[in-house]
Every structure is written in C-alpha cells, then in structure tokens.
C-alpha cells in the first residue's frame, strides 16, 4: 500500500484506487434494478382499493306545496320628485342626504329677497286699492245725501205749485208767480234725477274699486305663495335621496334636473310581471280563498335570503302589455326597519297549491351536467347507476323529481363527485350536518316554510 504526499491511498493490493471507484456506479445500478423488481412484485401482490364510502338517502313520497316565483323590482309606495317652483339661487340645504324626513320638513332654501320685495309691493298696491274703495264709498254717501236734499226741494216745489195753481185760477196771484212755481218744480225734479244718477255712478265706482282690491289681494297672495316656495319642503314622509343641485346653483321651474327625490318605503312596493296564464291562475286562487284573506307572499332577496316580512298583492295594472303578453302586478311588503330600498331586485314567491305524492330527494343529490340534471342511484348490489331526471318544484332543502326515479330507490346525497357509472360503493345513511330535515318541527296542518335554495352542483 502506497500513499501520496497528502496521505491518500494510491494502491491497494496491487490495484489502483481509481479502478475500484469505476465499479461503484455499476454496483448502485444493479442495486436499483433489484429494488424496482422487488417493488413491482409487492405491487402485484397488493389487493384492489376498497370501494369509496358514500352517503345515500331513499327517494320518499311527500305532499309538497307548489310555489311560483317571479322576478320583482322594488319601488317606493310614493316617489315625490322635488323641483323648484320659483327661480332663484340655492342658499341652503336643510336635510341630510339619505335620511328619513317628515312631511313639511325643510329640504332647500332659495334666496327670498326678491320675493319678499314682491310681497311688499303687492301689499302697497292693495293699500292703494283699499284707499280708492274708501273714496268711492264716501262719494256714494255724498251722492245719496244730494239725492235726499234735492228730493226735499222737489217736495217743497210740488207743494208750492199745488197751492199756487188754485190761486192763479182765481187770479189771486199773477201769472208770473205760477210760472215760477212750475219752473221750480221742474228744476228740482231734474236735480233729483241727476242726484240719483250720481248715486248710480258712485255705486259703479265702488264695484270697480272693490274689484281692484280683490285683484290687489290676489297679487299679495301670489307674492306670498312665491315667497313660501323659496323654502322647499317635503310633501311626504320618506327617505330623501342625494341632492342633485348644489348651493349657489340657479334653479327654477325650467330646470330639467330635479333637486332630489323623497320616497315612502313603509310599506314598499314590489312590481312583478305575470303572464296571462299565471294571472288567470292567480285570479282563480284568489276566488277560492275568498273570505280567508289574501295569498301570503315571500320575498327572496338577491343574496338568497328570505325577507322576514310577508307580503300581499295590492293591485294589478289595467291591461296586459301587448308586446310582452304580461300584466304588471304590484305587491306590498312591510318595511319597518327601512332595509328595502327602491331599485332592489328580488324574487316574489307565492304558494299556488299542493302537489300530492311527489317524489322528493335532497337538492344536494342532484347534479347538473351540461344543462341536464342527473342523480347517482345505488342498486341493492351497491352498484352506481347515473340516471337523468326531470326536476320540478323545490321545497326547503328538497327537490321534487317529476321523472327518472321511483319511490324507495337510494340516491347518493354526499360523495357524488367520487362516483362513476357502474362503480361499486360502500353506502351509509345520509345525515344532514347542521340542517333540520325538511318537514320536521312543523305543527300539524301547516306546511314548512321554503328556505333559500342552493344551486345544484355542476360538473
């Protein structure tokens, strides 16, 4: 054995060390082939994997309520569009956007100075008209006094003429005295008639003056109304929307854009569109329920939750839309918490009847495959058969199967993603986790309430 300067063995038993190293890769290669061969033998000896465990449920027969759903749009019971009725500049906003406002509560203020000046001017005109009326009334009194005075003179003249006439016939008085008496009677009669005409003129002047007073009073009232329009108030109780006009804007009756909108949302309307056939069916149901109250409605919100308050039909539109063949029906829902707002979408659901002896299975047992619905049926030999089905009404966590299944058959409710057609499985009873079985916990004579519907599993 020889060593180099660093103590490395160069030769052992007459063979160089590099030769021994060249044998190492061959050794490891042979070892790996042996291990692979032994592993293959072990795999060939291992048995097949056990069948997958799935949870199954029997197809049951049940009387279920038949519901109809319609897409609905929420709207305010009353929607008041707030606009300016006089032209001016906005100087103040008196409400918080989105808050609840009461009827008569101030919303906006317009600069009132011009309108206050108009009120003062109208009041001055009315004072002038009243003064003119007082003058004409005084003239009427003077005219009536003149009539009385002239009438008294006429009476004296008539008495004097009556006394002189007999004396003139007896030549006791001169002809001149008779002519003077006749002329005085005629002049006093004319004076009475002229005084009476003056009374008529005075009365006409009073009528005209009274008309001027009425016109002046109307001008004052109009000016005061315009002044009141500078304080814009809410005509209803409701939720006030976002202000669409800012402080300093010039607003008026000619403005295209409204100032804001106030909507009454307690209760709130929900409009749905019914086809002619659905409308006739609903009318038939209403007649059958005569005396038992209106059909209660449910509102399914956009997040899938069911609104806690029940609704009712308020009215139907006067005609069917000839373009779509639908009629618009308004429903009402209580909204004490003011959660619902105009513009929201939802589904209105109504119970239209009872379907007898319906086949039902859990909704989770139904799978949608390329637009078709299928279920995995487990045979008595624990073999899986994938069958297409025709689904019907949903009811709670159950789904009515119209075609494709028979009562008593077992379908996979948990583990559908693990099974294939013809596969052997190990079934066990299905137990809903954290869910109450549909139909349980209900009082006799009442149907269980429908719950939000989960979407079927897609493949």
C-alpha positions in Angstrom: 0.0 0.0 0.0 1.4 3.4 -1.1 0.4 6.9 -0.1 0.9 10.2 -1.7 2.2 13.4 0.0 -1.3 14.1 1.5 -1.9 10.6 2.9 -4.2 9.4 0.1 -4.0 5.7 -0.7 -2.8 5.3 -4.2 -2.6 1.4 -4.5 -4.1 -1.4 -2.5 -3.2 -5.0 -3.1 -1.6 -4.1 -6.3 -4.7 -2.4 -7.9 -5.1 1.3 -8.4 -7.9 3.1 -6.3 -9.4 4.6 -9.5 -10.3 1.2 -10.7 -12.3 0.4 -7.6 -14.2 3.7 -8.0 -15.2 2.8 -11.5 -17.0 -0.2 -10.2 -19.3 1.8 -7.8 -21.8 3.1 -10.5 -22.4 -0.4 -11.8 -23.0 -1.6 -8.2 -25.6 1.1 -7.5 -27.3 0.4 -10.8 -27.7 -3.3 -10.1 -29.0 -2.5 -6.6 -31.6 -0.1 -8.0 -32.9 -2.7 -10.6 -33.2 -5.2 -7.8 -35.2 -2.8 -5.6 -37.5 -1.9 -8.5 -38.1 -5.6 -9.3 -38.9 -6.3 -5.7 -41.3 -3.3 -5.5 -43.1 -4.5 -8.6 -43.6 -7.9 -7.1 -45.1 -6.3 -4.0 -47.5 -4.1 -6.1 -48.6 -7.1 -8.0 -49.3 -8.9 -4.7 -51.3 -5.9 -3.2 -55.1 -6.1 -3.4 -57.6 -3.6 -5.1 -58.5 -0.4 -3.1 -61.7 -0.6 -1.1 -64.9 0.9 -2.7 -65.5 4.6 -1.8 -67.8 5.4 1.1 -70.9 7.5 0.1 -73.9 8.6 2.0 -77.3 7.7 0.4 -80.9 8.6 1.0 -84.1 7.0 -0.1 -86.5 8.6 -2.6 -89.5 9.5 -0.5 -93.1 10.4 -1.2 -94.5 13.6 0.2 -97.2 16.2 -0.3 -95.4 19.4 -1.1 -96.7 22.9 -1.7 -96.4 24.2 -5.3 -94.7 27.7 -5.5 -94.4 30.1 -8.3 -91.6 32.6 -8.5 -91.4 35.9 -10.3 -88.6 38.4 -10.6 -89.6 41.6 -8.8 -88.4 45.2 -8.7 -88.8 47.3 -5.6 -90.2 50.8 -5.7 -91.4 53.4 -3.3 -95.1 53.5 -2.3 -94.9 57.2 -3.3 -92.0 58.8 -5.1 -92.1 62.6 -4.8 -89.8 64.3 -7.3 -88.7 67.6 -5.7 -88.3 70.6 -8.1 -88.0 74.3 -7.6 -91.3 76.2 -8.3 -89.7 79.6 -8.4 -86.5 80.8 -10.0 -83.6 81.8 -7.8 -80.3 80.8 -6.3 -80.0 78.0 -3.7 -78.6 79.3 -0.5 -79.1 76.4 1.9 -79.7 72.6 2.1 -81.7 71.7 5.3 -81.5 67.9 5.3 -79.0 65.1 5.5 -78.9 63.1 2.3 -80.3 59.6 2.7 -82.1 60.5 6.0 -85.8 60.0 6.8 -87.7 63.2 6.6 -91.2 64.1 7.7 -93.9 65.8 5.8 -93.3 69.6 5.8 -89.7 69.3 6.8 -87.4 71.8 5.0 -85.1 70.5 2.3 -83.7 73.5 0.4 -83.9 77.3 0.6 -83.8 79.8 -2.3 -82.7 83.4 -1.9 -86.0 85.1 -0.7 -85.1 88.8 -1.0 -86.6 89.3 -4.5 -89.8 87.6 -3.5 -90.1 89.5 -0.2 -89.9 92.7 -2.2 -92.6 91.5 -4.5 -94.8 90.8 -1.4 -94.2 94.3 -0.1 -95.0 95.9 -3.5 -98.2 93.9 -3.7 -99.3 94.9 -0.3 -98.7 98.6 -1.2 -100.9 98.1 -4.3 -103.6 96.6 -2.1 -103.5 99.5 0.3 -103.9 101.9 -2.7 -106.9 99.9 -3.9 -108.4 99.9 -0.5 -108.0 103.7 -0.3 -109.7 104.2 -3.7 -112.5 102.0 -2.5 -113.0 104.1 0.6 -113.1 107.3 -1.6 -115.8 105.8 -3.8 -117.8 104.8 -0.8 -117.6 108.4 0.5 -118.7 109.7 -2.9 -121.6 107.3 -2.8 -122.6 108.7 0.6 -122.4 112.3 -0.7 -124.4 111.3 -3.8 -127.1 109.8 -1.6 -127.2 113.0 0.6 -127.5 115.0 -2.6 -130.5 112.9 -3.6 -132.1 113.4 -0.2 -131.6 117.2 -0.4 -132.9 117.5 -3.9 -135.8 115.3 -3.1 -136.7 117.6 -0.3 -136.6 120.6 -2.5 -138.7 118.9 -5.1 -141.3 118.1 -2.5 -141.4 121.7 -1.4 -141.7 122.8 -5.0 -144.6 120.4 -5.6 -146.4 121.7 -2.5 -145.9 125.3 -3.6 -147.1 124.6 -7.1 -150.2 122.8 -5.8 -151.0 125.9 -3.6 -150.5 128.4 -6.4 -152.5 126.7 -9.1 -155.9 127.3 -7.4 -155.0 130.9 -6.6 -153.9 131.5 -10.2 -157.2 130.2 -11.5 -158.9 132.8 -9.2 -156.5 135.5 -10.4 -155.4 135.8 -6.8 -151.7 135.6 -7.9 -150.0 136.7 -11.0 -149.2 134.5 -13.9 -145.5 135.1 -13.1 -145.9 133.5 -9.7 -147.5 130.4 -11.3 -144.7 130.2 -13.9 -142.0 130.5 -11.2 -143.7 127.7 -9.2 -143.9 125.4 -12.3 -140.2 126.1 -13.2 -139.1 125.5 -9.6 -140.9 122.1 -9.6 -139.3 121.1 -12.9 -135.8 122.1 -11.9 -136.0 120.3 -8.5 -137.3 117.2 -10.3 -134.3 117.3 -12.6 -131.9 117.9 -9.7 -133.3 114.8 -8.0 -132.9 112.7 -11.1 -129.3 114.0 -11.5 -128.5 113.2 -7.9 -129.9 109.7 -8.4 -127.6 109.3 -11.4 -124.7 110.4 -9.3 -125.6 107.6 -6.8 -125.5 105.1 -9.7 -122.1 106.3 -10.8 -120.8 106.1 -7.3 -122.1 102.6 -6.9 -120.4 101.6 -10.1 -117.2 103.1 -8.9 -117.4 101.1 -5.7 -117.8 97.9 -7.7 -114.7 98.8 -9.7 -112.8 99.7 -6.6 -113.8 96.5 -4.9 -112.5 94.6 -8.0 -109.2 96.4 -7.7 -109.0 95.5 -4.1 -109.7 91.8 -4.9 -107.0 91.9 -7.6 -104.5 93.6 -5.3 -105.3 90.9 -2.6 -104.7 88.1 -5.1 -101.4 89.7 -6.1 -100.4 89.8 -2.4 -101.4 86.1 -2.0 -99.5 85.1 -5.2 -96.4 87.0 -4.0 -96.7 85.4 -0.6 -97.0 81.9 -2.2 -93.9 82.6 -4.3 -92.1 83.7 -1.2 -93.2 80.4 0.6 -91.8 78.5 -2.4 -88.3 79.7 -1.5 -88.5 77.2 1.4 -88.7 73.8 -0.3 -90.3 71.2 2.0 -91.0 67.5 1.7 -94.6 66.7 0.7 -94.5 63.2 2.2 -92.8 61.1 4.9 -90.0 59.2 3.4 -86.3 58.7 2.6 -84.7 61.8 0.9 -82.2 61.0 -1.8 -78.9 62.6 -2.8 -79.2 66.3 -3.7 -78.7 66.8 -7.4 -78.3 70.6 -7.1 -75.6 72.3 -5.1 -75.6 75.5 -3.1 -75.3 78.5 -5.4 -77.0 76.9 -8.4 -79.6 78.8 -10.3 -82.8 76.7 -10.1 -86.3 77.2 -11.3 -89.4 75.7 -12.9 -87.5 75.5 -16.2 -84.7 73.3 -14.8 -84.5 69.9 -16.3 -83.0 68.2 -13.3 -84.8 67.8 -10.1 -83.4 68.8 -6.8 -83.9 65.4 -5.1 -86.5 62.6 -4.6 -88.3 61.6 -1.5 -89.7 58.0 -1.4 -92.2 56.5 1.0 -90.8 53.0 1.7 -93.1 51.8 4.6 -94.6 49.8 3.1 -92.7 49.3 0.0 -94.0 48.2 -3.4 -92.6 45.3 -5.5 -93.6 45.1 -9.1 -93.8 41.7 -10.8 -94.8 40.7 -14.4 -97.2 37.8 -14.7 -98.0 36.0 -17.9 -101.7 35.8 -18.9 -101.9 32.2 -17.8 -100.3 32.9 -14.4 -102.6 35.9 -13.9 -105.7 33.8 -14.6 -104.4 31.1 -12.3 -103.8 33.7 -9.6 -107.3 35.1 -10.0 -108.7 31.6 -9.7 -106.7 31.1 -6.5 -107.9 34.4 -5.1 -111.6 33.5 -5.7 -111.1 30.1 -4.0 -109.5 31.9 -1.0 -112.4 34.4 -0.7 -113.1 35.1 2.9 -109.7 33.6 4.0 -107.6 36.7 3.3 -105.0 37.4 0.6 -102.4 34.9 -0.5 -99.2 35.5 1.6 -96.1 36.3 -0.4 -92.4 35.7 0.3 -89.6 37.9 -1.0 -86.3 36.2 -1.8 -83.5 38.9 -1.8 -80.6 39.0 -4.1 -78.3 37.3 -1.6 -80.6 34.3 -1.4 -82.1 35.1 2.0 -85.8 35.2 2.6 -87.2 38.5 3.8 -88.9 38.0 7.2 -92.0 40.0 6.5 -94.8 38.5 4.5 -96.3 40.5 1.6 -99.6 40.7 -0.2 -101.0 41.6 -3.7 -102.0 45.3 -3.8 -103.4 45.6 -7.3 -102.9 44.7 -11.0 -102.4 47.0 -13.9 -105.4 47.9 -16.0 -104.2 46.0 -19.1 -101.9 43.3 -20.4 -98.8 44.6 -22.3 -99.5 43.5 -25.9 -95.7 43.4 -26.6 -94.7 41.0 -23.9 -98.0 39.3 -23.0 -97.6 40.1 -19.3 -99.5 42.1 -16.8 -97.8 44.2 -14.1 -98.9 43.4 -10.6 -97.9 45.5 -7.5 -97.3 43.7 -4.2 -96.7 45.3 -0.8 -94.2 44.3 1.9 -93.9 45.9 5.3 -90.5 47.6 5.8 -90.3 48.7 9.4 -86.5 48.7 9.5 -86.3 50.5 6.2 -83.9 47.9 4.9 -85.6 47.5 1.5 -85.0 50.4 -0.9 -86.4 51.3 -4.4 -84.4 49.8 -7.2 -83.6 46.5 -5.5 -84.3 43.2 -7.2 -85.7 40.0 -5.7 -88.0 37.1 -6.3 -91.6 37.1 -5.1 -92.8 33.6 -4.2 -96.4 32.5 -3.8 -97.9 29.2 -2.8 -100.2 28.2 -5.7 -101.4 24.8 -4.5 -100.3 21.3 -3.1 -98.7 18.5 -5.2 -99.8 15.1 -3.9 -97.5 12.1 -3.6 -94.5 13.9 -5.0 -91.1 12.1 -5.1 -88.5 14.2 -3.3 -84.8 13.9 -2.6 -82.2 16.3 -1.1 -81.2 19.0 -3.5 -77.5 18.1 -3.0 -78.2 14.8 -4.6 -78.9 16.4 -7.9 -76.0 17.3 -10.2 -76.2 19.5 -13.3 -74.1 18.2 -16.2 -74.1 20.2 -19.4 -77.6 21.6 -18.8 -79.1 18.2 -17.7 -79.8 17.0 -14.2 -78.6 13.6 -13.1 -78.5 11.6 -9.9 -76.4 8.7 -8.8 -78.7 5.7 -7.9 -77.2 2.9 -5.8 -78.6 -0.5 -6.5 -79.1 -3.3 -3.9 -75.8 -4.7 -5.1 -74.1 -1.4 -4.2 -73.5 -0.5 -7.8 -73.9 3.1 -9.0 -76.1 4.0 -12.0 -76.1 7.6 -13.2 -79.6 8.4 -14.3 -81.0 11.6 -15.9 -84.0 13.1 -14.1 -86.6 15.8 -14.7 -86.7 18.1 -11.8 -89.7 20.0 -10.6 -90.6 22.2 -7.6 -88.0 23.0 -4.9 -89.2 22.6 -1.4 -87.0 23.6 1.5 -83.8 21.5 1.1 -85.7 19.0 -1.0 -86.2 18.8 -4.8 -89.3 17.3 -6.4 -88.4 14.7 -9.1 -91.0 14.5 -11.8 -89.4 11.8 -13.9 -86.5 9.3 -13.6 -86.8 7.9 -10.1 -89.1 5.6 -8.2 -90.1 5.6 -4.5 -87.7 3.7 -2.3 -84.7 3.9 -4.6 -81.5 5.1 -2.9 -79.5 8.0 -4.3 -76.1 9.4 -3.4 -76.5 12.6 -1.3 -72.9 13.0 -0.2 -69.9 12.0 -2.3 -71.4 12.4 -5.8 -68.1 13.7 -7.0 -66.4 10.4 -6.2 -68.7 8.0 -8.1 -68.9 6.9 -11.7 -71.4 4.8 -13.6 -71.1 1.1 -12.7 -68.8 1.8 -9.8 -69.1 -0.3 -6.6 -69.6 1.8 -3.5 -69.9 1.4 0.3 -73.2 3.2 1.2 -74.2 4.5 4.6 -77.2 6.6 5.6 -77.1 10.3 4.8 -77.2 12.7 7.8 -77.5 16.4 7.1 -74.9 18.3 9.0 -76.4 21.3 10.9 -79.6 21.1 8.9 -83.1 20.1 10.1 -84.7 17.5 7.9 -87.3 19.1 5.7 -90.8 18.9 7.0 -89.8 18.2 10.7 -90.5 20.6 13.5 -93.8 21.8 11.9 -97.1 21.9 13.6 -99.9 19.7 12.2 -101.9 21.3 9.4 -99.1 23.7 8.4 -96.6 23.4 5.6 -93.0 24.1 6.4 -91.6 27.4 5.1 -89.4 27.4 2.0 -85.8 28.2 2.6 -83.1 29.7 0.3 -82.4 27.4 -2.5 -78.8 26.3 -3.0 -77.7 25.9 -6.6 -77.2 22.3 -7.9 -73.6 21.1 -8.2 -72.2 21.5 -11.7 -69.7 19.2 -13.4 
